[in-house]
């Protein structure tokens, strides 16, 4: 049984929702087009999805990409991009873009950054130059870049973290969220708040409550995909998702594996991003319905089968495992391109099939088939 009633806000529309479940299919409207949800955002950190061009991405069915404000700030610079018409014009992508504020990347510098109440001082990973980013500066950078969806500046918590540390980090994140909201003036950009709080249920609830008081266009669950087991991640989602207003999109940041996506969608998440499909493509880890193929393995040297016989992507329709292995072992650039085409098609197709399963109320059967096929192995 499906709930027929539509839930609508100015930007987000719930098209169908499973009865007595947070699982839903929706549509997110932006100035550069609509995004069907649940959606996977292909990551183009520095203004490019590695080995792909915009035509490739459109042909794969990508409706939105993610760029990183930290990387674009350092190189080529947000004002440089602004003078060239903003990110869409600069990178030749006329569909929606989300920019991450860069908090995760800055905090990952560890010994090269210093956190104060005002913001974060850090050294560039490119040339060692010193910079300072506050919540206000982060919003200034994201406004100049001109993405459709931007993120508040938050403090990213390490894993594991003691409760006292998690509490202090959450409280700072909420203060920074308020400053991010105050600095945000572009009406054509949606601003999402980020829910922190580590593995502590009460802190996560406090995080949601604090963001609800401020009012955001969407809500992201942050601080996951940082080394915690999947069970812990899913527990956080089960606790947090019911607290988020039903007419707001729910974004799980930096996640994840195909199994992560299936399980998070089954707990009501609408949006995802992850470097995994593109990064793994460059290291020769390729996704199929039966699991992962490590294409460099000798077993594929004389294998004339398509990478995934059930896949209709360009790579699988035209090339054998033997050829893909040859390209990868020979370090040919074409290997990166064909591998990336396939992995992104796999991820985007997975999301399309999940949307279809939700619309047809067959998600349970989909999940059963998904895990059964993976259990068969390559």
C-alpha distance (Angstrom), angle and dihedral (degrees) to the residues before:
residue distance angle dihedral
X1 . . .
X2 3.80 . .
X3 3.76 130.2 .
X4 3.81 104.2 -118.6
X5 3.77 97.5 -165.0
X6 3.79 114.8 104.8
X7 3.79 119.8 -135.4
X8 3.79 112.0 -151.5
X9 3.81 138.4 -176.5
X10 3.83 127.8 170.3
X11 3.81 91.1 -86.7
X12 3.78 107.4 19.1
X13 3.78 132.4 53.0
X14 3.80 125.5 -173.2
X15 3.80 105.2 -143.9
X16 3.78 98.8 -177.3
X17 3.78 135.8 -3.0
X18 3.77 130.7 -168.6
X19 3.79 113.1 -115.2
X20 3.82 115.8 -99.6
X21 3.81 88.9 2.4
X22 3.81 138.1 97.6
X23 3.82 89.8 -134.0
X24 3.78 113.0 116.2
X25 3.77 145.9 157.3
X26 3.78 117.1 -134.4
X27 3.77 149.8 162.9
X28 3.80 125.4 -123.5
X29 3.81 116.5 -158.0
X30 3.81 121.6 -149.6
X31 3.83 134.6 166.0
X32 3.81 88.6 -100.1
X33 3.79 98.5 48.1
X34 3.78 144.1 -69.4
X35 3.80 128.6 -58.2
X36 3.78 119.8 -150.6
X37 3.80 111.4 -140.9
X38 2.97 144.1 -104.9
X39 3.81 82.0 51.6
X40 3.78 136.5 176.6
X41 3.80 115.8 -145.5
X42 3.77 113.7 -146.0
X43 3.80 109.6 -135.7
X44 3.80 118.5 -119.9
X45 3.79 96.8 169.8
X46 3.81 99.8 179.1
X47 3.79 97.3 28.3
X48 3.79 96.3 -72.9
X49 3.78 136.5 76.3
X50 3.78 99.8 -131.1
X51 3.84 113.2 -101.8
X52 3.82 92.0 0.8
X53 3.80 134.6 97.2
X54 3.83 126.3 -156.3
X55 3.81 93.0 -96.8
X56 3.81 90.4 54.2
X57 3.79 90.7 51.4
X58 3.79 93.7 48.9
X59 3.80 91.0 48.5
X60 3.81 88.7 52.5
X61 3.79 90.3 53.2
X62 3.82 99.4 -108.5
X63 3.80 109.6 162.7
X64 3.81 97.6 178.5
X65 3.79 137.8 17.7
X66 3.79 131.9 -160.5
X67 3.79 123.2 -130.2
X68 3.79 125.2 -175.7
X69 3.79 119.5 -121.0
X70 3.82 92.4 -157.1
X71 3.79 93.2 58.0
X72 3.81 93.9 42.2
X73 3.82 89.8 48.4
X74 3.80 91.8 54.6
X75 3.79 95.1 41.5
X76 3.03 128.3 47.0
X77 3.84 90.6 -9.2
X78 3.80 131.6 -115.8
X79 3.81 94.3 -107.3
X80 3.82 89.4 50.6
X81 3.81 89.3 54.3
X82 3.82 92.6 44.2
X83 3.81 91.5 55.3
X84 3.80 88.1 55.8
X85 3.76 94.4 55.6
X86 3.80 99.2 -86.7
X87 3.78 131.7 -77.0
X88 3.80 97.2 -51.2
X89 3.79 93.1 56.3
X90 3.80 95.3 37.5
X91 3.82 96.6 53.1
X92 3.80 97.5 32.5
X93 3.81 96.6 -118.0
X94 3.81 116.9 134.1
X95 3.80 97.6 -178.8
X96 3.83 127.6 82.8
X97 3.81 122.2 -57.6
X98 3.81 130.5 -165.2
X99 3.78 120.0 -160.4
X100 3.78 122.1 -155.9
X101 3.79 111.9 -142.4
X102 3.80 91.6 -124.5
X103 3.79 96.6 -116.7
X104 3.79 93.5 128.2
X105 3.81 92.7 50.8
X106 3.79 93.2 47.0
X107 3.79 94.1 48.9
X108 3.80 90.7 46.9
X109 3.82 87.3 65.7
X110 3.82 86.0 74.8
X111 3.83 105.9 175.4
X112 3.79 91.3 29.2
X113 3.82 96.4 62.7
X114 3.81 135.2 64.2
X115 3.80 121.7 -158.2
X116 3.79 122.1 -147.8
X117 3.78 132.0 162.1
X118 3.79 88.9 -97.4
X119 3.80 95.2 55.4
X120 3.78 141.8 -82.3
X121 3.80 128.8 -46.8
X122 3.78 113.1 -159.0
X123 3.77 146.0 159.2
X124 3.77 120.2 -113.7
X125 3.80 114.5 -108.4
X126 3.82 86.6 -143.2
X127 3.80 104.7 56.2
X128 3.81 107.1 -8.4
X129 3.81 93.2 -108.3
X130 3.80 114.9 154.8
X131 3.80 120.3 -116.0
X132 3.77 139.0 170.9
X133 3.79 126.0 -148.1
X134 3.78 123.3 -173.0
X135 3.81 126.3 178.5
X136 3.80 88.3 -96.7
X137 3.81 92.1 50.2
X138 3.80 91.6 48.3
X139 3.81 90.8 54.2
X140 3.81 90.5 45.6
X141 3.82 89.5 53.9
X142 3.80 93.1 47.0
X143 3.81 92.2 46.5
X144 3.80 90.0 52.9
X145 3.80 91.7 49.3
X146 3.80 89.3 52.0
X147 3.80 103.0 -146.0
X148 3.80 119.5 169.1
X149 3.81 93.1 -123.3
X150 3.79 124.4 31.0
X151 3.79 133.2 -176.0
X152 3.79 131.2 -128.5
X153 3.81 116.0 -116.8
X154 3.80 110.9 -100.6
X155 3.78 140.3 173.6
X156 3.78 110.7 -108.9
X157 3.78 113.0 -140.5
X158 3.78 122.2 -140.5
X159 3.81 120.8 -125.6
X160 2.92 124.7 -87.6
X161 3.80 100.9 23.8
X162 3.79 129.9 176.0
X163 3.78 116.8 -118.0
X164 3.80 95.6 -109.2
X165 3.79 90.5 53.3
X166 3.82 91.9 45.9
X167 3.82 91.4 50.2
X168 3.80 93.4 50.9
X169 3.80 91.9 45.9
X170 3.80 92.4 49.9
X171 3.79 93.0 49.6
X172 3.80 90.9 50.9
X173 3.80 90.8 47.3
X174 3.82 89.8 54.5
X175 3.81 91.9 49.2
X176 3.80 89.3 48.9
X177 3.81 90.0 47.4
X178 3.81 89.6 56.5
X179 3.80 90.5 50.0
X180 3.81 91.2 46.7
X181 3.81 89.6 51.7
X182 3.81 92.2 49.2
X183 3.81 91.3 50.1
X184 3.81 93.7 49.3
X185 3.81 112.8 98.0
X186 3.80 107.4 147.4
X187 3.80 107.5 107.1
X188 3.81 91.4 -164.7
X189 3.81 91.9 62.6
X190 3.80 123.8 75.2
X191 3.81 113.5 -141.0
X192 3.81 119.4 -149.0
X193 3.78 124.6 -160.4
X194 3.80 120.0 -140.8
X195 3.80 121.8 -129.8
X196 3.80 112.8 -142.4
X197 3.81 132.1 168.3
X198 3.78 105.0 123.7
X199 3.80 117.7 -127.2
X200 3.82 93.5 -29.8
X201 3.81 113.9 110.9
X202 3.79 96.3 -156.2
X203 3.80 91.9 48.9
X204 3.80 91.5 50.7
X205 3.82 88.9 52.0
X206 3.78 89.7 48.6
X207 3.79 87.9 51.3
X208 3.80 92.8 52.6
X209 3.81 92.7 45.9
X210 3.79 91.8 50.6
X211 3.79 93.0 50.8
X212 3.81 92.3 45.9
X213 3.80 89.7 56.9
X214 3.80 89.3 55.2
X215 3.81 96.0 44.4
X216 3.81 121.6 -132.4
X217 3.80 134.9 -171.2
X218 3.79 91.8 -123.6
X219 3.78 140.8 -2.5
X220 3.78 128.1 -124.9
X221 3.78 125.9 -162.0
X222 3.79 106.0 -137.3
X223 3.78 134.8 178.9
X224 3.81 94.9 55.6
X225 3.80 131.0 108.8
X226 3.81 86.8 47.5
X227 3.79 98.3 117.6
X228 3.79 102.9 -63.3
X229 3.83 119.5 132.2
X230 3.80 116.4 -99.4
X231 3.81 91.0 -112.2
X232 3.79 90.8 61.1
X233 3.79 92.3 47.9
X234 3.80 91.6 51.3
X235 3.81 91.5 47.8
X236 3.80 89.6 55.7
X237 3.81 90.6 50.2
X238 3.80 92.4 49.2
X239 3.79 89.1 54.1
X240 3.80 99.1 40.7
X241 3.82 106.1 38.4
X242 3.84 95.6 65.2
X243 3.82 88.9 55.6
X244 3.82 94.4 57.7
X245 3.83 116.1 89.8
X246 3.80 110.7 -100.9
X247 3.81 92.9 -127.5
X248 3.82 93.3 58.8
X249 3.81 126.0 82.8
X250 3.82 117.0 -112.6
X251 3.79 116.4 -141.9
X252 3.81 124.6 -167.8
X253 3.79 106.5 -157.6
X254 3.80 123.8 -137.6
X255 3.82 96.9 -2.0
X256 2.94 131.2 167.2
X257 3.81 163.7 170.8
X258 3.82 120.6 63.5
X259 3.81 88.5 -102.7
X260 3.82 90.1 50.6
X261 3.79 90.3 54.2
X262 3.80 94.3 48.9
X263 3.81 92.4 47.8
X264 3.81 95.0 43.9
X265 3.81 92.3 48.7
X266 3.80 86.4 50.9
X267 3.81 86.8 58.1
X268 3.79 96.1 49.8
X269 3.81 106.2 -91.1
X270 3.83 116.0 151.6
X271 3.82 105.2 -173.7
X272 3.80 137.2 36.7
X273 3.78 140.3 174.7
X274 3.78 130.9 -174.0
X275 3.81 138.9 157.6
X276 3.80 90.3 -143.0
X277 3.84 100.2 100.3
X278 3.81 93.8 48.2
X279 3.81 97.3 37.4
X280 3.79 92.6 47.2
X281 3.79 90.1 47.7
X282 3.80 88.6 60.3
X283 3.80 91.6 49.6
X284 3.79 94.4 47.0
X285 3.82 99.9 -104.8
X286 3.79 108.3 134.9
X287 3.81 128.7 -174.5
X288 3.79 124.1 -129.1
X289 3.79 135.6 165.8
X290 3.83 88.1 -99.9
X291 3.79 96.0 48.7
X292 3.79 137.8 -87.4
X293 3.80 125.5 -21.2
X294 3.81 117.5 -152.2
X295 3.77 94.3 -154.5
X296 3.82 96.7 -164.2
X297 3.83 91.8 66.0
X298 3.79 114.7 114.9
X299 3.81 91.5 -124.9
X300 3.81 88.8 76.5
X301 3.82 96.1 51.5
X302 3.80 93.5 98.6
X303 3.81 98.5 21.3
X304 3.81 109.1 126.8
X305 3.81 95.6 -177.7
X306 3.81 120.9 108.9
X307 3.78 113.6 -97.8
X308 3.82 89.1 -105.5
X309 3.82 114.1 8.5
X310 3.81 90.0 -158.1
X311 3.83 93.6 54.0
X312 3.81 123.5 93.0
X313 3.81 98.3 -166.5
X314 3.82 119.8 128.0
X315 3.80 92.4 -101.7
X316 3.79 95.7 51.1
X317 3.81 92.9 41.1
X318 3.80 94.3 55.6
X319 3.81 113.3 22.9
X320 3.79 140.2 53.8
X321 3.77 130.0 -131.3
X322 3.81 87.4 -113.0
X323 3.81 91.6 58.0
X324 3.79 93.5 44.5
X325 3.80 89.5 51.2
X326 3.81 90.8 48.9
X327 3.81 91.4 52.2
X328 3.79 93.0 47.1
X329 3.81 96.0 46.7
X330 3.81 90.3 46.0
X331 3.83 89.0 50.8
X332 3.79 91.5 -126.0
X333 3.81 115.2 170.6
X334 3.79 89.8 -130.5
X335 3.81 88.1 68.2
X336 3.80 90.6 64.4
X337 3.79 91.6 48.9
X338 3.82 98.2 46.4
X339 3.81 92.6 42.6
X340 3.80 91.9 49.5
X341 3.80 92.8 46.9
X342 3.78 89.8 54.5
X343 3.81 98.3 44.1
X344 3.79 93.1 48.2
X345 3.79 91.0 47.2
X346 3.80 88.7 51.7
X347 3.82 92.6 52.2
X348 3.80 96.0 43.0
X349 3.80 91.6 44.9
X350 3.80 90.0 49.8
X351 3.81 89.8 56.0
X352 3.80 91.6 46.9
X353 3.80 90.8 52.4
X354 3.80 90.9 47.4
X355 3.81 90.4 52.9
X356 3.80 89.9 50.1
X357 3.81 91.7 48.8
X358 3.80 91.1 51.7
X359 3.81 92.3 47.9
X360 3.82 90.9 49.8
X361 3.82 94.7 40.7
X362 3.82 91.5 -120.8
X363 3.80 99.5 119.0
X364 3.81 94.3 120.6
X365 3.81 91.1 54.0
X366 3.80 90.0 45.9
X367 3.79 91.8 53.5
X368 3.81 91.4 48.1
X369 3.82 92.1 51.8
X370 3.81 92.0 43.9
X371 3.80 93.5 57.1
X372 3.80 94.3 37.3
X373 3.81 91.5 55.9
X374 3.79 91.8 47.6
X375 3.80 90.4 51.0
X376 3.81 90.3 59.6
X377 3.80 91.9 66.3
X378 3.79 128.2 -154.0
